[in-house]
């Protein structure tokens, strides 16, 4: 009988400890357990020009800066940007895009879920798996905060805070050639993550050599 009771007690202890392991540590921001860390997901989110840096995002480090060099030439008629970010409490993050050949810096995400002046804690959920698109069919990325990961996504969303369907249009007319830079800043402690992948997704691009072509 004592042996049976011992194994029952041990089993309960294992279950409790497993539950604690899944729940993770207590987040100092709100006193709630953090969700289990999400593994880095494989690349392949976007179709276009992609970078998979796997760079850490942490308020104790400098902003995460990643450069994507595009060797092709062509005039952008429309540009979308896809993001795959593993990070607890996505409301900590600013994401800025710039291009050596023209547009930017453009703040495409500004502490989602935090009202202006964007100093409060924003969306407390985890991860971003979304495409930012001036014609986004799923509303404004800033107002998304799904309970389960991803907090933002999946789908295409309008960027900007306040939302603007002309934000990425400032890149229209650029030659896609050159260095594109994505900068991710973590503005609050207690949460960390990874810039897994980001992609430039041009809807339409006219090759430079055809732009001056005409038929008489």
C-alpha positions, 0 to 999 in steps of 0.5 A: 500500500505504501509503495502504491501511494509512493508511485501515485505521489511521484506521478502527481509530482511529475505531472505538476513539474511537466505543467510548470515546464510547459507554462514557462517562467513568470513574466515580470510584466504581468505576473502571468506564466510565459508560453513555452518558447516557440522553436525557430520555424524553417525558412520559406514564408515569402516568395521573393527576396528573402533573408534568414538571419536567425538574429537575436532580438533582446532589449539588452542588445543593440537593435537587430539590423539585417541587410538584404542585397538584391542584385536584380534590377527592376522598377517596383510597382508594388511591394509587400514585406513578409515577417517571421519573428519568434518573440514573446510579447510582440508589443515590445517591437518596432520594425523599420524598413529602408532601402539604399536606393530610395525609400525609407526609413519606414516604420512598418510596425510600431509596438503593436497594441500600444496606443500612441505615443507608443510608450505603454506595453503593447500586445502580450502574445507571441510571434509574428507570421504575417505579410505587410501589404498596402492592400492587406485584406485582414485589417491593420497589423497594429491592432492584431493580438491573437491569444495564441501564436502567432499574435500577428498573422497569418495573412496580409495586413496593412502596415503603419500606426496609424494604418496607411495603405500608402506606406509601402507605396513610398517604395513604388518607382524604386529600382529594387536593386541595392541594399534593403535593411530591416531594423528590429528594436526591442523596447522593453525587458523581460522578453526575447526572440529571434528574427527568423526570416523576412522577405521583399515580395514585389507584386509586379516589377518591370525590368529596367531594360524594358522601361524605355522600349516602345513600338512605333 
